[in-house]
């Protein structure tokens, strides 16, 4: 909300900024996946040089992290659905670092609480499908514009899982109320 207000205040098209950010983030994300799978980097497509430079910066930050952090990425872009909790999602990555961990990379300005809840949801999906408990998530935040880089490890996902389960159970009820007041 605050970000949208700032865009309006500054006379910037919120949708245009969002599309550009998504484009750079999408490109960097694809390059990360290409690298993990030993593929040649996918072409950036018809986007501005500025967006490609932002994507390149984000990708370079990933490479710096990869050199210094020893994990074996075993899965990427795994789409799963929970029959138990009635939600689905696509994990950025699962890895081994002595034990199974969730990896989530973000191209953003900060790490937000929602990201940890998202990782908890991914852990729940993994546990339901593979029967392997996950109690650790790593969020890799890479900046599109600057040399900012942040890696955060979150051990102990029990509380985040409980909160997400509560949110998931409330979702159909919230939708029913929204439908009722329309």
N, C-alpha and C positions, 0 to 999 in steps of 0.2 A: 504494500500500500504506500509506504513511505517512498520507495523507489519510484513508483508510478507518479506520485505527487511531484517529486523532484523533476522527473522528465517533463511534466506539464509546466511546471514553474519555469524551466529553462527553455521551453519552446521546442522540445525534442519529441519526435514521434516515438511513443512507447513501443508500438508494434515494430517499427523499423529497427530500433535498438535491440529488441528481443530477437528478431530474426537474425540480425548480424551476430549476436552473442551465441545463438543456437547454432548458427552455421559454423563458427569457429570451434565451438565445443564439439559439434558433431564430427567435424573433420579431425580434430585432435583425438577424439575417442576412437574413430576408425583407425587412425595411424597407430594408436596404442595397441589395439587388437591385432592389426597387421603384424606389428613387431613381436607380440607375444607368440603368434603362430608362425613366425619366421617367413612371413610373406613380404613381398615388395610393397612399399607404401602406395595406397590407393591414390589416384589423382584427386585433387581438391575440387574439381568441377568448375563451373562458371561462376566464380565469386571474385570479389575485389582482392587486390594484392594485400590490402590492409587486413582483411579477414584471414588470408593465408598466412600472413606474418603472425597474427595472433594465435592461429592454430599451431604454427611451427614453435612458437614460444612455449605454449602449453605442452606440446609433445617433447621438447627438449627438457622440460622440467621432469617429465615422466622418466626420460632416459637417465637423468641424474639420480633419481630415486632408485631406479632399478639397479644401478651399479652399487649403491650403498646398502641395499636391503635385500637380504638373501631369502627369497621365497620361491617355491616351485608352483607357478600358476598351472592348475590342472584343468580348469574349466573357465570359459568365458561366454557371456551372453546366453545364459541358460534361462529359458522361459519355463516357469513352473506355475501350477495352480494348486491351491490348497482346497481340498474338498472339506476338510475339517473346519477351517475358518472362513471359507468362501471369499478368497481373494487370490490374485495372481500377481506375478512380477517377473522381471528379467534381471537376474544378477549380473553385475559387471564381471565379477570373477570370484572363483573359489580357489584357494591355494593351500599348500601345506607349508607350515613353518614349525615343525615339531608336532603340530596338530592341525586339524582343519580350521581354516579361517575364511571369513568373507572379506572380499576386497570391493571397494566402491570408489570410483574416481569421479571427481566433480571438477568442472570448470566453472568456478564461481569466485566471489570476493571473500567468502568466509565459510566456515563450517557451522552449520545450523543444527539445532536439536532434531529437526525433522530427518536429517540425514542418518542420525543414529537410530531413529525409529525405523527408517527404511531398511537399514542393515539388519535390525532385529527381525523385521518381516522376512527378509531374505534367509536369515538363519532358520526361522520357522519353516519356510518352504523347503529348505535343504533337509532339515530333520525329518519332515513328513515324507519326503520322496526317497531319501537315501538312508534313513535310520541312523544317521551319524550326528551326534550332538555338537552344536557350535556355540561357543561362549566367548568368541573374540571377533572383532571386526576392525578393519583398517580402512580409514578414509584418506584418500590421496587427493588433496586439493591443488589444482594447478591453475595459475593465473593466465588469462588470455593476453593481458596487456603488459604486465610487469614481470620481473624475475621472481615474483613471490612463489613460494613453494611451501606446502605444509603437509606433513604426514602425521596422522593421529591414530594411535592404537587405543581401542576401547575393549578392555577385558571385563568380563562380567556383564552379560547381556540380559540377565534374568529380568530385571525391572523394566528394561526397554521392551522386552518381549511381552510382558504382562500389560504394559500400557498399549502396545499395538493391538493385542488381542481385544482389549476393551474397546479401542477405537473401531476395530473391525466389527465387533458385535453391535455397536451403536449405529453404524453406517445405514443399514436398512431402515432402522427406526427414524433416523434423521430424514431420509428420503421420503418416508411415508408421511411425516409431518409436513415437509416441503410440498408434497403433492396435495395434501389436504388443504393448505392455505392458498393454493393457486386459484 
